[in-house]
Amino acid sequence: MSDFHFLRPIWFLAIFALIAVLYLVKKIQVSQSGWQKLLPKHLSNVLLTGNSNNKSSSMLLPFLVGLIAIIALAGPVWKKLPQPVYQLQQGSVLIMDMSLSMYSTDISPNRLTRARYKANDLLDSLNEGEMGLIAYAGDAFTISPLTEDINNIKLLLPSLTPDIMPELGSNPFAALDLAHKMLTNAGHATGNIFWFTDGIEKEDVKELIDWTNEHPYTLNILGIGTASGAPIKLPNGELMKDHTGAIIVPKLTESYLSGVAKRGQGVYQTISNNSGDIEQILAPVLNTNLQDKIKKESEESNFGDQWQEEGAWLVLLILPFCLYFFRRGVILSIATLMFLAPTERAMASLWDDLWKTPDQQAQAKFNKEKYVEAAQQFENSQWQGSAHYKAGDYEKALASFKQSDTAESLYNQGNAHAKLNQLDEAIKAYEQAIAKNPDFENAKANKKLIEDLKNQQEQQKGEGNNNQNNEEQEKSDEQNQSSDDQNSQQNSQQGENQDSQQNQQQESNAEQNESQNDSNNSESSSEQNQDSQSSQQENSEAQESENDKPEEQQSQATNEESSENGDEQSTQQAQLAEQLDKETEQKHKQLLKKVTDDPYLLLRNKMQLEYQKRRHEQSNSGVKKTW
């Protein structure tokens, strides 16, 4: 509350006018009283003014209402609104030396690690305007284009190492030329270049000075290392040696770097253990920015008051006093207000709506990993799609991403299609994103991965069909073999039945002959012969019918077995298809996990692709060294 004051304090003069008005009103009420006409003047003055306590109390309420209104009109404030009235339009580029000499250990733990820390300090201190990031060794590469999102650059700094550079050496000219292109393409006629390096060669000094004279940029240099130097300790623990086998000891060339910075209208500082080096480098830049900002604010003073006025809330205090004048409805009105009062949650939402947009409120929920709530509140379709994507609802994410046709939106559509296993649609979306932005390396990398996934999927599908056909052929062979065995069993059974029938017929014939020999001429023997013949015929017919029955039963059993084999075959096919689906899904997940989001791998792959394009082009000028 130390900043508490009134924007329009002249309104407090209205208090005198309020007092005067209330006094006149009181006088008018007394003069218009009916007792004034009935009582003598010398009595009325005493009697009527003697009852002034009630009149004074009746004037107190209007005075309080008027006083609150005057305070509200005076504009009480004690904090400023978080709305910028001026944005600094400046461009800056941070150049990081990624030569192998940055592995030297003359400062603990090594030059590379300390350079990263200093880069973070620089980004924290210079938090206005746009910033870009360039890394160089034998060649220079854009790590981050000009952006106002300083946190994005901070995330990329830990991934910078000499190991990811496609070409060894130290070529600062390539980095400075790339910084010039970056600032020019962004529309910055001037800008600041912050160069973190551990030294240059003597042959480079003249050309670097010529470069600073030709370009209107302020070149600020931070020297990383010491004048005595130290050996280069490689990641494998070995010390780097030259072609003669001698250990290389790179030293910080302070005099060369200081001269180049001075000619570049900038500041040179050697790295220190405190923040003094960064403060010295940024002091001229911040002073210049402050002067420009003050000038700009004076020119654009019509942006309005920045103070957050709180007088409007005092008007709410007037309402209860106003209800008093209704007298009969006072209690009912207060009760109504109590029942209609918003809940605590509604009040909190109303409070947030006063100071933050729905997208800002949703962003806060997104940062807290409340993705479902954030998706419901986001108004920006792309942010809403990102929230759905994080929540795992890829269909809704895809619908949100489709509301825009930018390269980033198409790239996100491709990722959503890939998560939904819609590989053809994902490839098409990546192609459209690349068509809009030919330098979209992430889209190219993801497109290649999805194409490989699709080819592997088709190959697995073909192998699964071949395996299924082979299994069906083997099963059909087994069925044919079982049917042949059944037929052979049937034939053997039929042969045995026929043999038994013949034996029975022979025995019956023998008995008939014996009976015929015993009774040669008797009529009974003929009758018996007739009876035996008829019985033989009946037996043969019964035997034939019995022989026919096993054949029908055997054919029926064969059909039942074949149907059972068919059911088993269909069950095995279903199990095989389910197993193939599970294996395919697992392989899909493994391939999708290979869609890398590791900044280290992304930077390395990006620079490798860009370096391959440059191989056939003319190399940049400047003296190169392997370390």
Secondary structure as UniProt FT lines:
FT   TURN            2..3
FT   STRAND          5..6
FT   HELIX           9..13
FT   HELIX           14..31
FT   HELIX           35..38
FT   HELIX           41..50
FT   HELIX           52..74
FT   STRAND          76..80
FT   STRAND          91..97
FT   HELIX           100..103
FT   HELIX           111..125
FT   STRAND          130..136
FT   STRAND          140..147
FT   HELIX           150..156
FT   HELIX           157..159
FT   HELIX           162..164
FT   HELIX           172..185
FT   TURN            186..187
FT   STRAND          191..197
FT   HELIX           202..214
FT   STRAND          217..223
FT   STRAND          232..233
FT   TURN            235..236
FT   TURN            243..244
FT   HELIX           254..263
FT   TURN            264..265
FT   STRAND          268..270
FT   HELIX           276..299
FT   HELIX           301..303
FT   STRAND          307..309
FT   HELIX           311..314
FT   HELIX           315..324
FT   TURN            325..326
FT   HELIX           327..329
FT   HELIX           330..340
FT   HELIX           344..355
FT   HELIX           358..367
FT   TURN            368..369
FT   HELIX           371..377
FT   HELIX           381..391
FT   HELIX           394..401
FT   TURN            402..403
FT   HELIX           407..419
FT   TURN            420..421
FT   HELIX           423..436
FT   TURN            438..439
FT   HELIX           441..518
FT   HELIX           523..593
FT   HELIX           599..614
FT   TURN            615..616
//
